[in-house]
């Protein structure tokens, strides 16, 4: 079989992370034929790409046009660009006959879903969305057991992530961070829920999907959305929601805490609790009768694992394990957050800068309480001390 020709669209940020891992291994069964980036020289991979003679373009259409003339049209496009470009670049790649792996989220605009679903239904091209955990062996084994009814019905699934981010994080790249719309009017809705922790709300919905490439829908989404940094969206969220498959969910995330809480979850089912992390560093299911199933560490395989999973799927002509139909529920979740919940500003005197992170005083303890008691921030009496509540 001929080598699969690969193009990388977006080589800074996470695209660069994936490329760096790829460069550490032999390129067996594929070859990189092109890259696309507006500012390629800022990428840590720039010199490596240049040294192996990879042409770099500023526009995806130009890349396709020139490579088609050279007889090197990409078979597979990896997209790791800002959110506002995802829909157009996915559709463009498929229109040119390429398979796609696009970083999460699939889009910032729920209005794009119809075009993306139509594309997925009518094309024989693989369209995969890069929610990292969905490609891990641990999550695939866990989802298989959920689908087979090993745990019984879902009761309550909750997750907490606190990743402090410096003020520079909110002014990164070309200025799209924390924006609702781009300069051309494309909807982005970049926030902690739609970017850094999108993987983990998606994971709750994904493991409950009835098929390998579907996710469960969330309902009755009620949230406290809090803004400390100078952004249009929010940097802290506590979210309580229902699930159409039964049960409820809780999601607690922030960029404005003093301390770090790496992804932590407790998924309660009729027959067991699935907990991460544990002393083993793995996802574990604990049953009432004392049985235990260890699924592994969802971070174990690294950033490039999903790339190789997609390569294999292309070779074997298989469909995506996390594609358009699995990704759409996280898009809908974010849309509902914005449509039905207001963003509340933090009082200036309730913040302090620690190691260039704008932190909110007392927020760490409040979020721990929210996670433990399934409460929204606004349901805590102490919330008044940090929030600019308008009368």
Secondary structure, 3 states (H helix, E strand, C coil): CCCEEEEEECCCHHHHHHHHHHHCCCCCCEEEEEEECCCHHHCCCHHHHHHCCCEEECCHHHHHHHHHHCCCCCCEEEECCCHHHHHHHHHHHHHCCCEEEECCCCCCCHHHHHHHHHHHHHCCCCEEECCHHHHCHHHHHHHHHHHCCCCCCEEEEEEEEECCCCHHHHHCCCCCCCCCECCCCCECCCCCCCCCCHHHHHHHHHHCCCCCCCCCCEEEEEEEEEECCCCCCCCEEEEEEEECCCCEEEEEEECCCCCCEEEEEEEEECCEEEEECCCCCCEEEEECCCCEEEEECCCCCCCCHHHHHHHHHHHCCCCCCCEHHHHHHHHHHHHHHHHHCCEEEECHHHEEEECCEEEECCHHHHHHHHHHHCCCHHHCHHHHHCECCCC
